[in-house]
Structures are given as structure tokens and as C-alpha cells.
Amino acid sequence: MSSVAAIVAVSLAVSAPVRAADDAAIQKWIAEFQPSTLSKEDQKKELEWFAKAAEPFKGMEINVVSETITTHEYESQTLAKAFSELTGIKLKHDIIQEGDVVEKLQTQMQSGKNVYDGWINDSDLIGTHFRYGQTIALSDYMTGEGKDVTDPMLDVNDFIGKSFGTAPDGKLYQLPDQQFANLYWFRYDWFTNADYKAKFKAKYGYELGVPVNWSAYEDIAEFFTNDIKEINGVKVYGHMDYGKKDPSLGWRFTDAWLSMAGNGDKGIPNGLPVDEWGIRMEGCRPVGSSVERGGDTNGPAAVYSITKYLEWMKKYAPPQAQGMTFSESGPVPAQGNIAQQMFWYTAFTADMVKPGIAVMNADGTPKWRMAPSPHGSYWKEGMKLGYQDAGSATLLKSTPPDRRKAAWLYLQFIVSKTVSLKKSHVGLTFIRESDIWDKSFTERAPKLGGLIEFYRSPARVQWTPTGNNVPDYPKLAQLWWQNIGDASSGAKTPQAAMDSLAAAQDSVMERLEKSGVQGACGPKLHKKESAEFWFAKAQKDGTIAPQRKLANEKPKGETVDYDTLIKSWPAQPPKRASLQ
């Protein structure tokens, strides 16, 4: 929307008469939505716009769904109620398990029957959404059919994850509602202990600090597990993870473990032509997952990543970790006997800063910090370095137009500038640049263990969701836990497990190709060639994946001092493009 059109739209909304009861409701909710990056006057303007735009849909019962995390609980319990009071639309926001969201989404896409009016589902499905042609392109919708229900104050360019929901056709299909990254977590109090630092330096020849590479992470894991052994009479471990053959094991790896090792090609938000799942895409068409088709799912970098995962769990994690799921392992670092964890979601921050737990100081500051993850020996500068979840607003074509408009109003409301800063303080899952740089988070930063520093840093852009190379996320994602679970249980070697996974992904893509259901951007598999053919081609083309096996997969460990790292990041927000 042009700035002129936005000003006209806002002025029209503001000039519309608002009943006293509506004004009372607006004032009540403005009090709830503090702090905000908007003035109370501008919050009032935005809420009046929502009330006016919703008039044609008053009395409708609208259903929206998302996965279960703290941010979505706030939306379901507080924001849905606020929206209903302000607009007269009866909004029901269900929160269910992530796997159930994907299953219900598949049901609506396959049946054409309207299950939910609006969806908050991971932008990991961007490759699925734009290929099947059943998802509304929001960039078209906001200037076309949905123009009359698109908030003139939305400011799409303020969303830090806008690129995650953008497809190869350049259109925005999904708008972030919450984001959290998968970072490195460590006990800052232990890492700054002078005795531990001296012992580590004497043994390894470099400083104990935030590991830059996997070699240092491994050295630190060894040091705390087998050299320090106990702190205050409690057995400590240098690593934490989980390994039960369960659907959550799939997220453990599709959430960019391979990219951290150095699988795939350079490129942000995802490697091209080969992404972090090892899937090669040429143009907009996936052409293979296995090395013999030009992919990297079973290449040396991927096998190295699985080998290290298994080795570290066995050597350095608590014995029970092997039998844990994602949800069971999550609370363990807060219990106080874990030195570091490479695979740690910032969505856990709210639970990790609760007063009185073992990893918090009496003054309300944490004993731990988070920092950028270390990279494996196959990683090259310019690659993504980790995963960022982006639960995103999504509309389907199978939803009736009036219900879709009403749902779109709610999906915008819960990301609007009126509410997003308050929501960010509740769930700590940032979506807007303006929220990240707000003074309220400058003040709160010392109690959040590096979260604000990370999101204000240039490193942030290297953490991204699954991208466009994955043509059918629901079908392909389930293959990961089944095949890697065989390596985790010892039933298969890492190489055999990844060979099986690559073949299974190729098989699914082959079926999609034969069906033709995804059209001109659907898979079109390469014929099989030798691994050496593809190694040589990558070298000739100046790309990276697939890489040959390295002669030395453990170079010298490298660390950086946490406080030095933080100081090296710029203290001013980046300049950005003009708004609408």
C-alpha cells in the first residue's frame, strides 16, 4: 500500500464515529497492551480501524489454530478475547501440538473442506504452500481481494522474518507471528571461573570460552564431563541432547543440524542450489536429495553431523538423555548440572529465567548465557548456521472469502504494533525490528542472558527456517525421525541411515514428479551419477555441496570470550527500506 493510501485509510478510520462502549473497550485494552512502540493515541487509531473494518463480520464465529508455546497461549487466552470485544467477531484460537497442526492443515488441503479459517503454521512449509497452489499469496491479497481488511499500519517491512515466508515467485505467502532461534547455551558462571579457565588452558592450549567450532565444543564437553566431573558435590555433564525414536527426533535434525555441520551450499536464508536438508533445487524445481542425484543428504558432511551427534550423546550427556524426547529433555539444563548445550531453543528463555531455579542468581540475573552456535568442520562462511522457527499467519483458498477476511483481521491484530511489543515481553519470540530495539528491552536485556544482544546482532540473519527447496514438508519431515532413529538406536550406521533417508526423500519426490500435482515448480529428479561426478561438478561450478570427505574432521578448537563477542556487535538498529 502506498504511503498516501495508508494515510487516507487511517484518516477515514479515525473519522468514523466510535460508540462510547467501543471507546471504553479500546481504553481498557490499550492499558493491557503496554508497553507498545506506538503512542496510546496511535494505538487508539489502530484499534478503531480494526473495529470499523470488522463491522461486516460482527457475530461470525471464526476459528484459528496454532501450536502450543507460551506466545500462542497469550494469544489464545488474552488477544483472542480482546479481538472479540473490540470487533464483535467471536474468535476461537485453538492451541494444539505442532504435529496436529500439520495434520489438520493436510486434511484441509487434501479435502478442500474448511477445517480452520486461519492458520499459524511454521514457515517451514513455504515450499509446500507455494507449490500446491492452495495457499493465498498474502502480497496479492493485501492489495487485491483483502485490501479493505488490511491494516494500513501493518508495516510489513518491520517484520524481521519476511524473507522466510517469501517463495521463489517473489510473493509473500506467510507472515511471521512468532520467532525463536536454536542457539548455543552455556553456564557463564562456570566458563568465567578462574580455576576452570586455567585448567582448560593448560590442557588444550586455548581459552575456555564460547566455542566457534565443533572441535572446541567437544573439548569443552570432555573437560566438564571427565575433568571437572563434580561441582558442589553434584555430577556435571558437558553436553545435553535427546535420542528417543519419536517424531520429535525429526525436528532435532530438520531444524538445521546438518547446516551447523556444514551440509549444503552458501546462501541466506537457505543454501542454493543445495539446502540444509541436502535437497538440490535448480530454478524452482527440486532435483534430488541423494548424492548420486546431486543432493547432500547422505554426503560426508551429513554423515559427520550424525556421527558427532551420537558420539557426544554417548560420551558427554546424562545417561537418560538417549531415551528422552524433545519435551522431556527441554527442562534438564535448568536443573543446574549441564555445562553447555549446542541445540537449545530460545523459546525456553521464559522458563529459564524463573526466580529461584538452580541457574538463576538471587538478584534476578541468569548464571547462563546464550550465544551463536559453533559450526562443524564442513561449514563455510556464507552458509546458514542454525534454525529459526517462524510460526506464521497463513490463509487457504478453501476457506470461504468472508471467513478468510475475518480471520485475516485477527491474524493482523495479533502481530500489530499495538500489541506486538507486549506480546514479545510475554513470550520472548520477536517478529518486529521495532520491538527488538525498543528501550524496554534495552532495560530488560541483562536478565535475558544474551537474547536481546543476539537479536540485535548481525549474526541473526544466519538462523533461518526450512526453505523453498523442500516441496512437501509434511511428507518429507516424517522420514527423518524414522531413519535417523535407526542410527540413534544403533540399528544402522550413520552412513546407512542417511543413505536410507536420502533414498526415501528421492522416492517421495519421484512420486510428486509423476503425479504432476505441483506443476512447473514440482520435483524433476536428476538421473543418477557417481558421487565423484557431483563432487567434481561442485568444484567446477564454484559451489560447495556435495563436499568430499575431509582428511581431518577435527581441526584445532577455537573459542571467543563471550563479553568480547557481545561488545563487537553494533549498538544501533540497522537502517531499513521505507515502509509500505
C-alpha positions as CSV (number, residue, x, y, z in Angstrom):
1,M,0.0,0.0,0.0
2,S,1.3,3.5,-0.9
3,S,2.0,5.9,2.0
4,V,-0.7,8.2,0.6
5,A,-3.2,5.4,0.6
6,A,-2.2,4.4,4.1
7,I,-2.7,8.0,5.4
8,V,-6.1,8.2,3.7
9,A,-7.2,4.9,5.1
10,V,-6.2,5.8,8.6
11,S,-7.9,9.2,8.4
12,L,-11.1,7.6,7.2
13,A,-11.0,5.1,10.1
14,V,-10.3,7.7,12.7
15,S,-13.1,10.0,11.4
16,A,-15.6,7.2,11.7
17,P,-17.8,7.5,14.8
18,V,-17.0,5.2,17.7
19,R,-19.7,4.4,20.2
20,A,-18.9,5.1,23.9
21,A,-18.9,1.4,24.7
22,D,-16.4,0.7,21.9
23,D,-14.2,3.5,23.2
24,A,-14.3,2.1,26.7
25,A,-13.2,-1.3,25.4
26,I,-10.4,0.3,23.4
27,Q,-9.2,2.2,26.5
28,K,-9.3,-1.0,28.6
29,W,-7.2,-2.9,26.1
30,I,-4.7,-0.1,25.5
31,A,-4.0,-0.4,29.2
32,E,-3.3,-4.1,28.8
33,F,-1.1,-3.5,25.7
34,Q,1.7,-1.7,27.4
35,P,4.5,-1.2,26.6
36,S,4.0,-0.5,22.9
37,T,6.1,1.0,20.2
38,L,3.1,3.1,19.4
39,S,1.8,6.1,21.4
40,K,-1.5,5.5,23.1
41,E,-3.1,7.8,20.5
42,D,-1.8,5.7,17.6
43,Q,-2.8,2.5,19.4
44,K,-6.3,4.0,19.6
45,K,-6.3,4.8,15.9
46,E,-5.2,1.3,15.0
47,L,-7.8,-0.4,17.3
48,E,-10.5,1.9,15.9
49,W,-9.5,0.8,12.4
50,F,-9.9,-2.9,13.4
51,A,-13.4,-2.2,14.9
52,K,-14.5,-0.4,11.7
53,A,-13.1,-2.9,9.3
54,A,-14.7,-5.8,11.2
55,E,-18.3,-4.4,11.1
56,P,-19.4,-6.6,8.1
57,F,-18.3,-9.7,10.1
58,K,-19.8,-9.0,13.5
59,G,-21.4,-12.0,15.1
60,M,-19.4,-14.5,13.0
61,E,-17.6,-17.3,14.8
62,I,-14.1,-17.7,13.5
63,N,-11.6,-20.4,14.3
64,V,-7.8,-20.1,14.2
65,V,-5.2,-22.7,15.2
66,S,-1.5,-22.7,16.3
67,E,1.0,-24.9,18.1
68,T,1.4,-24.9,21.9
69,I,4.0,-22.4,23.1
70,T,3.9,-19.5,25.6
71,T,3.3,-16.8,22.9
72,H,0.4,-18.6,21.4
73,E,-1.1,-19.2,24.9
74,Y,-1.1,-15.4,25.4
75,E,-2.8,-15.0,22.0
76,S,-5.4,-17.7,22.8
77,Q,-6.2,-16.5,26.3
78,T,-5.8,-12.7,26.0
79,L,-5.6,-11.5,22.4
80,A,-8.5,-13.5,21.1
81,K,-10.7,-12.2,23.9
82,A,-9.5,-8.6,23.2
83,F,-10.2,-9.0,19.5
84,S,-13.7,-10.4,20.2
85,E,-14.6,-7.5,22.5
86,L,-13.2,-4.9,20.1
87,T,-14.7,-6.2,16.9
88,G,-17.8,-8.3,17.7
89,I,-16.3,-11.3,15.9
90,K,-16.4,-14.4,18.1
91,L,-12.8,-15.6,17.8
92,K,-11.7,-19.0,19.0
93,H,-8.0,-19.6,18.9
94,D,-7.1,-23.3,19.4
95,I,-3.6,-24.3,20.6
96,I,-2.6,-27.9,19.8
97,Q,0.6,-29.9,19.3
98,E,2.7,-28.9,16.3
99,G,2.2,-32.3,14.6
100,D,-1.6,-32.0,14.9
101,V,-1.5,-28.5,13.3
102,V,0.3,-30.0,10.3
103,E,-2.1,-33.0,10.1
104,K,-5.2,-30.8,10.2
105,L,-3.6,-28.5,7.6
106,Q,-3.0,-31.5,5.3
107,T,-6.6,-32.5,5.8
108,Q,-7.9,-29.2,4.6
109,M,-5.6,-29.1,1.7
110,Q,-6.4,-32.6,0.6
111,S,-10.2,-32.5,1.2
112,G,-10.9,-28.9,0.3
113,K,-13.2,-28.7,3.4
114,N,-12.7,-25.7,5.7
115,V,-11.2,-27.0,9.0
116,Y,-9.9,-23.7,10.3
117,D,-10.4,-20.1,8.9
118,G,-6.9,-19.0,9.7
119,W,-3.6,-20.9,10.4
120,I,-0.4,-20.1,12.3
121,N,1.9,-22.7,11.0
122,D,5.6,-22.9,10.6
123,S,7.2,-21.1,7.6
124,D,9.0,-24.4,7.1
125,L,6.0,-25.2,4.9
126,I,6.8,-22.3,2.4
127,G,7.9,-24.8,-0.3
128,T,4.7,-26.8,0.2
129,H,2.4,-23.8,0.2
130,F,3.6,-22.1,-3.0
131,R,3.8,-25.4,-5.0
132,Y,0.4,-26.8,-4.3
133,G,-1.4,-23.6,-5.2
134,Q,-3.9,-23.9,-2.3
135,T,-2.5,-21.1,-0.2
136,I,-3.3,-17.4,-0.6
137,A,-0.4,-15.2,-1.6
138,L,-0.7,-12.5,1.0
139,S,1.2,-9.9,-1.0
140,D,-1.5,-10.2,-3.7
141,Y,-4.3,-10.5,-1.1
142,M,-3.3,-7.3,0.7
143,T,-3.6,-5.2,-2.5
144,G,-6.5,-7.1,-4.0
145,E,-9.3,-9.1,-2.5
146,G,-8.3,-8.4,1.1
147,K,-7.4,-4.7,0.6
148,D,-10.4,-3.5,2.6
149,V,-9.4,-5.7,5.6
150,T,-5.6,-5.0,5.5
151,D,-4.3,-2.8,8.4
152,P,-2.8,0.4,6.9
153,M,-0.4,0.4,9.9
154,L,0.7,-3.2,9.5
155,D,4.2,-2.2,8.2
156,V,5.3,-5.5,6.6
157,N,8.9,-4.3,6.2
158,D,9.2,-4.2,10.0
159,F,9.0,-8.0,10.2
160,I,12.5,-9.5,10.6
161,G,11.4,-12.8,9.1
162,K,9.6,-11.5,6.0
163,S,12.0,-13.4,3.7
164,F,11.1,-16.7,5.4
165,G,7.5,-16.6,4.0
166,T,8.6,-15.5,0.6
167,A,8.6,-18.0,-2.3
168,P,10.7,-18.2,-5.4
169,D,8.0,-16.3,-7.3
170,G,8.8,-13.3,-5.0
171,K,5.4,-13.4,-3.3
172,L,4.7,-13.4,0.4
173,Y,2.7,-16.4,1.5
174,Q,3.2,-16.4,5.2
175,L,3.6,-13.5,7.7
176,P,5.6,-14.3,10.9
177,D,3.6,-14.3,14.2
178,Q,6.4,-15.6,16.5
179,Q,10.1,-16.5,16.0
180,F,12.7,-18.3,18.1
181,A,16.2,-19.4,17.3
182,N,18.1,-22.6,18.1
183,L,21.3,-21.3,19.8
184,Y,24.2,-22.3,22.0
185,W,23.5,-22.2,25.8
186,F,26.2,-22.3,28.4
187,R,27.0,-21.8,32.1
188,Y,28.6,-18.3,32.1
189,D,29.5,-18.7,35.8
190,W,31.5,-21.8,35.2
191,F,33.1,-20.5,32.0
192,T,34.4,-17.4,33.9
193,N,35.6,-19.4,36.9
194,A,39.4,-18.7,37.1
195,D,40.3,-22.2,38.3
196,Y,38.4,-23.9,35.4
197,K,39.8,-21.4,32.9
198,A,43.4,-22.2,34.0
199,K,42.9,-25.9,33.9
200,F,41.3,-25.8,30.5
201,K,44.1,-23.6,29.0
202,A,46.7,-25.9,30.5
203,K,45.2,-29.0,28.9
204,Y,44.0,-27.6,25.5
205,G,46.3,-24.6,24.8
206,Y,43.5,-22.1,24.2
207,E,41.0,-20.2,26.4
208,L,37.8,-21.6,27.8
209,G,35.0,-19.6,26.1
210,V,32.2,-19.7,23.6
211,P,33.1,-22.4,21.1
212,V,33.4,-21.1,17.5
213,N,33.8,-24.6,16.1
214,W,32.6,-28.1,16.9
215,S,36.2,-29.1,17.9
216,A,36.1,-26.6,20.8
217,Y,32.6,-27.7,21.8
218,E,33.8,-31.3,22.0
219,D,36.9,-30.3,24.1
220,I,34.6,-28.4,26.5
221,A,32.2,-31.3,26.8
222,E,35.1,-33.6,27.6
223,F,36.6,-31.1,30.1
224,F,33.5,-30.7,32.2
225,T,32.3,-34.3,32.0
226,N,35.7,-36.0,32.7
227,D,38.0,-33.4,34.2
228,I,35.7,-31.3,36.4
229,K,33.3,-34.2,37.0
230,E,31.6,-32.6,40.0
231,I,30.6,-29.1,41.2
232,N,29.4,-28.6,44.7
233,G,29.1,-32.4,45.1
234,V,26.8,-32.8,42.0
235,K,27.9,-34.8,38.9
236,V,28.0,-32.4,35.9
237,Y,27.9,-33.1,32.2
238,G,29.4,-31.2,29.3
239,H,26.6,-31.8,26.9
240,M,22.8,-32.3,26.7
241,D,20.6,-33.7,24.0
242,Y,17.8,-36.3,23.3
243,G,17.7,-39.5,21.3
244,K,14.4,-41.4,21.6
245,K,13.0,-42.7,18.3
246,D,10.0,-40.4,18.3
247,P,8.5,-37.8,15.9
248,S,10.3,-35.1,17.9
249,L,13.6,-36.6,16.9
250,G,12.9,-35.4,13.4
251,W,12.7,-31.8,14.4
252,R,16.1,-32.3,16.1
253,F,17.6,-32.7,12.6
254,T,15.3,-30.9,10.1
255,D,15.8,-27.9,12.4
256,A,19.2,-27.4,10.7
257,W,21.6,-29.7,12.5
258,L,23.1,-30.6,9.1
259,S,23.6,-26.9,8.3
260,M,25.5,-26.4,11.5
261,A,27.9,-29.1,10.5
262,G,28.4,-27.6,7.0
263,N,26.0,-29.5,4.8
264,G,24.6,-27.7,1.8
265,D,25.7,-24.6,-0.1
266,K,26.1,-20.9,0.8
267,G,23.0,-18.7,0.8
268,I,20.7,-16.9,3.2
269,P,18.0,-17.8,4.1
270,N,18.8,-21.2,2.6
271,G,21.7,-22.7,0.6
272,L,21.4,-22.8,-3.2
273,P,21.4,-25.0,-5.2
274,V,21.6,-27.4,-2.2
275,D,19.9,-26.5,1.1
276,E,20.4,-27.7,4.6
277,W,18.2,-30.8,4.1
278,G,20.6,-31.8,1.4
279,I,17.9,-31.2,-1.3
280,R,19.2,-29.7,-4.6
281,M,16.9,-27.2,-6.3
282,E,17.5,-25.8,-9.8
283,G,15.3,-22.9,-10.8
284,C,12.3,-23.6,-8.6
285,R,12.4,-27.4,-9.1
286,P,13.8,-29.9,-6.5
287,V,16.0,-32.3,-8.4
288,G,17.4,-34.7,-5.8
289,S,18.3,-35.5,-2.2
290,S,20.9,-38.2,-2.6
291,V,24.5,-37.5,-3.6
292,E,24.0,-39.6,-6.7
293,R,21.4,-37.0,-7.9
294,G,23.4,-34.0,-6.8
295,G,22.0,-33.7,-3.3
296,D,23.8,-33.9,0.0
297,T,21.5,-35.7,2.5
298,N,23.9,-38.7,2.6
299,G,27.1,-36.9,1.8
300,P,30.2,-36.7,4.1
301,A,29.1,-33.5,5.9
302,A,25.7,-35.1,6.8
303,V,27.2,-38.3,8.0
304,Y,29.7,-36.3,10.1
305,S,26.9,-34.4,11.7
306,I,25.1,-37.6,12.7
307,T,28.3,-39.3,13.9
308,K,29.1,-36.3,16.2
309,Y,25.5,-36.2,17.5
310,L,25.7,-39.9,18.5
311,E,29.2,-39.7,19.9
312,W,28.6,-36.7,22.1
313,M,25.3,-38.1,23.5
314,K,27.1,-41.3,24.5
315,K,30.2,-39.7,25.9
316,Y,29.1,-36.4,27.5
317,A,25.3,-36.3,28.2
318,P,23.4,-37.7,31.2
319,P,22.7,-41.4,30.6
320,Q,18.9,-40.9,30.5
321,A,19.2,-38.4,27.5
322,Q,19.3,-41.3,25.0
323,G,15.8,-42.3,25.9
324,M,14.3,-38.8,26.1
325,T,12.1,-36.9,23.7
326,F,12.3,-33.2,22.9
327,S,9.8,-32.1,25.6
328,E,11.4,-34.4,28.3
329,S,14.9,-33.0,27.6
330,G,14.0,-29.3,27.5
331,P,13.9,-28.7,31.2
332,V,17.1,-30.5,32.1
333,P,19.6,-27.6,31.7
334,A,17.6,-25.5,34.2
335,Q,18.2,-28.2,36.8
336,G,21.8,-27.0,37.1
337,N,24.2,-29.8,36.1
338,I,24.7,-29.1,32.4
339,A,27.7,-27.1,31.3
340,Q,26.6,-26.3,27.7
341,Q,24.1,-27.3,25.1
342,M,24.5,-26.6,21.4
343,F,21.0,-27.3,20.4
344,W,18.9,-25.0,22.6
345,Y,15.7,-23.1,21.6
346,T,15.3,-19.5,22.7
347,A,11.6,-20.4,23.2
348,F,12.8,-21.9,26.5
349,T,14.1,-18.5,27.7
350,A,10.9,-17.5,29.7
351,D,11.2,-20.8,31.7
352,M,14.9,-20.4,32.1
353,V,14.7,-17.1,33.9
354,K,12.1,-18.0,36.6
355,P,13.2,-16.8,40.1
356,G,14.6,-19.5,42.4
357,I,15.7,-22.1,39.9
358,A,19.2,-23.5,40.0
359,V,20.5,-21.5,37.1
360,M,19.4,-18.1,38.4
361,N,21.2,-15.7,40.7
362,A,19.4,-14.2,43.7
363,D,19.5,-10.7,42.0
364,G,17.4,-12.0,39.1
365,T,20.3,-12.3,36.6
366,P,21.0,-15.7,35.0
367,K,24.0,-17.8,35.7
368,W,23.9,-18.8,32.0
369,R,24.1,-17.1,28.6
370,M,23.1,-17.9,25.0
371,A,25.4,-17.2,22.0
372,P,25.7,-18.1,18.4
373,S,26.2,-21.8,17.8
374,P,29.5,-23.3,16.8
375,H,29.9,-24.7,13.3
376,G,31.2,-28.0,12.1
377,S,34.3,-28.7,10.1
378,Y,32.5,-28.7,6.7
379,W,30.9,-25.2,7.3
380,K,32.0,-22.3,5.1
381,E,31.4,-18.5,5.6
382,G,28.2,-17.5,3.9
383,M,26.2,-20.6,4.9
384,K,23.3,-20.5,7.3
385,L,24.4,-21.5,10.8
386,G,21.3,-22.7,12.5
387,Y,17.5,-22.8,12.7
388,Q,14.9,-20.2,13.5
389,D,11.3,-21.2,13.9
390,A,8.8,-18.8,12.4
391,G,5.2,-19.6,13.2
392,S,3.4,-17.6,10.5
393,A,-0.1,-16.4,9.5
394,T,-1.4,-18.4,6.6
395,L,-4.6,-18.3,4.7
396,L,-6.0,-21.2,2.5
397,K,-8.1,-20.8,-0.7
398,S,-10.5,-23.4,0.5
399,T,-11.7,-21.0,3.3
400,P,-14.9,-19.1,2.3
401,P,-13.9,-15.5,1.4
402,D,-15.9,-13.7,4.2
403,R,-14.5,-16.1,6.8
404,R,-11.0,-15.6,5.4
405,K,-11.3,-11.8,5.7
406,A,-12.4,-12.1,9.3
407,A,-9.6,-14.4,10.1
408,W,-7.1,-12.1,8.4
409,L,-8.2,-9.3,10.6
410,Y,-7.4,-11.4,13.7
411,L,-4.1,-12.6,12.3
412,Q,-3.0,-9.0,11.7
413,F,-4.3,-7.9,15.1
414,I,-2.0,-10.3,17.0
415,V,1.0,-9.0,15.1
416,S,0.0,-5.4,15.1
417,K,2.3,-2.7,16.6
418,T,-0.4,-2.0,19.1
419,V,0.1,-5.4,20.7
420,S,3.4,-6.9,19.5
421,L,5.8,-5.3,22.0
422,K,3.7,-6.5,24.9
423,K,3.4,-10.0,23.3
424,S,7.2,-10.0,22.9
425,H,7.7,-9.4,26.6
426,V,5.3,-12.3,27.4
427,G,6.7,-14.9,25.0
428,L,10.1,-13.6,24.1
429,T,9.6,-14.6,20.4
430,F,10.4,-11.5,18.4
431,I,8.9,-10.7,14.9
432,R,9.4,-6.9,14.6
433,E,12.6,-4.9,14.3
434,S,10.9,-2.0,16.2
435,D,10.2,-4.3,19.2
436,I,13.8,-5.7,19.4
437,W,15.2,-2.2,19.6
438,D,12.6,-0.7,22.0
439,K,14.1,0.8,25.2
440,S,12.1,-1.6,27.3
441,F,14.2,-4.5,26.0
442,T,17.4,-2.5,26.5
443,E,16.4,-2.3,30.1
444,R,15.4,-5.9,30.4
445,A,18.4,-7.3,28.4
446,P,20.7,-8.0,31.4
447,K,18.1,-10.5,32.8
448,L,17.6,-12.4,29.5
449,G,21.1,-14.0,29.1
450,G,22.1,-12.6,25.7
451,L,18.7,-13.0,23.9
452,I,18.4,-9.3,23.1
453,E,22.1,-9.0,22.1
454,F,21.6,-11.9,19.7
455,Y,18.5,-10.5,18.0
456,R,20.2,-7.1,17.7
457,S,23.3,-8.6,16.2
458,P,24.3,-9.1,12.5
459,A,24.7,-12.8,13.3
460,R,20.9,-13.1,13.5
461,V,20.4,-13.5,9.7
462,Q,22.3,-16.8,9.7
463,W,19.5,-18.5,11.6
464,T,16.6,-19.4,9.3
465,P,13.8,-21.9,8.9
466,T,13.4,-24.7,6.4
467,G,13.2,-23.1,2.9
468,N,11.8,-23.4,-0.6
469,N,13.8,-26.5,-1.7
470,V,11.5,-28.8,0.4
471,P,8.5,-29.5,-1.8
472,D,6.2,-31.3,0.7
473,Y,7.3,-30.7,4.3
474,P,4.7,-33.0,5.9
475,K,5.6,-36.0,3.8
476,L,9.4,-35.5,3.9
477,A,9.8,-34.4,7.5
478,Q,8.3,-37.6,8.9
479,L,11.1,-39.6,7.1
480,W,13.8,-38.0,9.3
481,W,12.9,-39.4,12.7
482,Q,12.2,-42.8,11.3
483,N,15.6,-43.1,9.5
484,I,17.8,-41.2,11.9
485,G,16.1,-43.1,14.7
486,D,17.7,-46.2,13.3
487,A,21.2,-44.6,13.8
488,S,20.2,-43.3,17.3
489,S,19.1,-46.8,18.4
490,G,22.2,-48.5,16.9
491,A,20.2,-50.4,14.3
492,K,22.1,-48.7,11.4
493,T,25.4,-46.9,11.0
494,P,25.2,-43.1,10.4
495,Q,26.0,-43.7,6.7
496,A,23.4,-46.4,6.2
497,A,20.8,-44.3,8.0
498,M,21.4,-41.2,5.8
499,D,21.6,-43.4,2.7
500,S,18.1,-44.7,3.6
501,L,16.8,-41.2,4.3
502,A,18.2,-39.8,1.0
503,A,16.6,-42.6,-1.0
504,A,13.3,-42.2,0.8
505,Q,13.2,-38.4,0.1
506,D,14.0,-39.1,-3.6
507,S,11.2,-41.7,-3.7
508,V,8.6,-39.1,-2.4
509,M,9.9,-36.5,-4.8
510,E,9.7,-39.0,-7.7
511,R,6.0,-39.7,-6.8
512,L,5.3,-36.0,-6.8
513,E,7.0,-35.6,-10.2
514,K,5.0,-38.4,-11.7
515,S,1.7,-37.0,-10.3
516,G,2.4,-33.6,-11.8
517,V,0.4,-32.1,-8.9
518,Q,2.9,-29.4,-8.1
519,G,3.1,-28.1,-11.7
520,A,6.1,-26.2,-13.1
521,C,7.9,-25.9,-9.7
522,G,7.4,-29.5,-8.7
523,P,10.3,-32.0,-8.4
524,K,12.0,-33.2,-11.6
525,L,14.7,-35.6,-10.5
526,H,18.2,-35.8,-12.0
527,K,19.4,-39.1,-13.3
528,K,21.8,-40.9,-11.1
529,E,25.5,-40.3,-11.4
530,S,28.6,-41.2,-9.4
531,A,29.4,-39.3,-6.2
532,E,32.7,-38.3,-7.9
533,F,30.7,-36.7,-10.8
534,W,28.9,-34.4,-8.3
535,F,32.0,-33.7,-6.2
536,A,33.8,-32.5,-9.3
537,K,30.8,-30.6,-10.6
538,A,30.5,-28.6,-7.4
539,Q,34.2,-27.8,-7.6
540,K,33.9,-26.7,-11.3
541,D,30.7,-24.6,-10.7
542,G,32.2,-22.9,-7.7
543,T,29.5,-24.2,-5.4
544,I,30.1,-26.4,-2.3
545,A,27.7,-29.3,-2.0
546,P,28.2,-32.2,-2.0
547,Q,31.6,-31.9,-0.4
548,R,34.2,-34.7,-0.4
549,K,35.1,-36.2,3.0
550,L,37.7,-34.2,4.8
551,A,41.0,-35.8,5.8
552,N,40.7,-34.1,9.2
553,E,37.3,-33.6,10.6
554,K,38.6,-32.2,13.9
555,P,40.7,-29.0,13.4
556,K,42.1,-27.2,16.4
557,G,39.4,-25.9,18.8
558,E,38.6,-22.2,18.6
559,T,36.8,-20.1,21.2
560,V,35.8,-16.5,21.8
561,D,35.3,-14.6,25.0
562,Y,31.5,-14.0,25.5
563,D,31.8,-10.4,26.7
564,T,34.2,-9.5,23.9
565,L,31.7,-11.1,21.4
566,I,28.8,-9.0,22.7
567,K,30.8,-5.8,22.6
568,S,31.8,-6.5,19.0
569,W,28.1,-6.2,17.8
570,P,26.8,-2.8,16.7
571,A,24.7,-0.9,19.2
572,Q,22.5,0.9,16.6
573,P,19.5,-0.5,14.8
574,P,20.0,-1.1,11.1
575,K,18.6,1.3,8.5
576,R,15.7,-0.3,6.6
577,A,13.7,0.4,3.5
578,S,10.7,2.8,3.5
579,L,7.5,1.3,4.9
580,Q,4.5,0.3,2.7
